[in-house]
């Protein structure tokens, strides 16, 4: 009977650990879903035209205000892959600072109508980040621009690191690479 109690306790602990892991996965998925949902942008006009620069600035600043994990965001010209507007938490970039993304995976993927999420990496300030890109569509569902952004995963990293398994175990996340 002592052996049975021991085995039941081991089973109960394993069940609790599975619940903790499932909860951590759900939180990570919710974090990513919320950020990806932020990037689903459709404008109200039917023409296949660029969004005005003042509207780009307004939209990008609003995205940054609504999502604390977003460090930087920009619009790319659909045809050329060059930035048309870019903002970060620290500044609004000027035209000479705009980057050309024409050879990037995020531009190539979003231009086909699919969302892009990069592999995990550390930025220059040692923050764990990913790059997101999504097509921006008009009311006719035509792609008119590309929205890109750098997302700080520190909040997600913090949530995951709080998961504990037993006295010495812990939860961590890895990407597919």
C-alpha positions, 0 to 999 in steps of 0.5 A, a space after each residue: 500500500 505504501 508503494 501504491 501511495 507513492 505511485 499515486 503521488 508521482 502520478 499526481 505530480 506529473 499531472 500538475 506538471 502537465 497542467 503547468 506546461 499547458 498553461 505556459 503554452 496557452 499564455 505564450 500562444 495568447 501573447 503571440 496571437 494578440 501581437 499578430 492580431 495587432 498587425 492585421 490592418 485593412 484600410 477603408 478605401 477601395 483604391 490600390 493607393 498608398 496610405 498617406 504619410 500622416 495616416 501612416 504616422 498616426 497608425 504606427 504611433 497608435 500601434 506602439 501605444 496599444 502594444 507595449 511589446 512593440 518596439 518599432 513599426 514601419 510601413 513598406 511600399 508594396 512594389 519596392 520594399 522600401 520603408 515609407 514611414 517608421 517609428 520607434 518608442 524613442 523617435 520618428 525616423 526621417 526619410 534618410 534613415 528609412 531602410 530597404 527591405 526588398 531583399 528581406 524574408 519579411 517583405 517577400 512573405 508579406 507581399 504574397 499575402 502571408 504573415 511573417 514571424 522571424 526566428 528569435 534573436 537578441 537585438 543590440 540592447 540584448 532584448 529577445 525579439 522577433 520581426 513580424 510582417 503582415 500585408 495591409 489590404 484595402 476594402 477590395 482585399 488587395 495588398 497595398 502595403 506591408 506593415 513590419 515591426 520589432 517585438 520585444 519578447 521580454 514579457 513572454 520570457 518573464 511569464 514562461 520563466 515563472 513556471 516551475 516543475 517540482 523543486 528544481 525543474 523549470 519551463 523554457 521556450 525554444 524556437 523551431 531552429 
